[in-house]
Amino acid sequence: MKASLEFNLPEDKEELDAALKGSLYKARIDELYDQVFRPHIKYGKPILEETESKMQELSEEQLLVIEALWKKVAEHFEDVLE
């Protein structure tokens, strides 16, 4: 399968850059989930401390806020987060 994209440079330079960096954007979103949201949602622990031993349990309310925040982030990227 082949796909071609055409851009009229220089006026479409921003769109070209975004298209070229699409996989990088997705990788960064995946990394954001894995490093920031997953520890909160799955384990109920903050990642604000550098070591796991310094982490404290989050309250149920804090976990709900974090889960709601991730849902909002995911809604904006649902077409690339599969």
Buried (B, 14 or more C-beta within 10 A) or exposed (E): EEEEEEBEEEEBEEEBEEEEEEEEEBEEBEEBBEEBBEBBBEBBBBBEEEEEEEBEEBEEEEBEEBEEBBEEBEEEBEEEEE
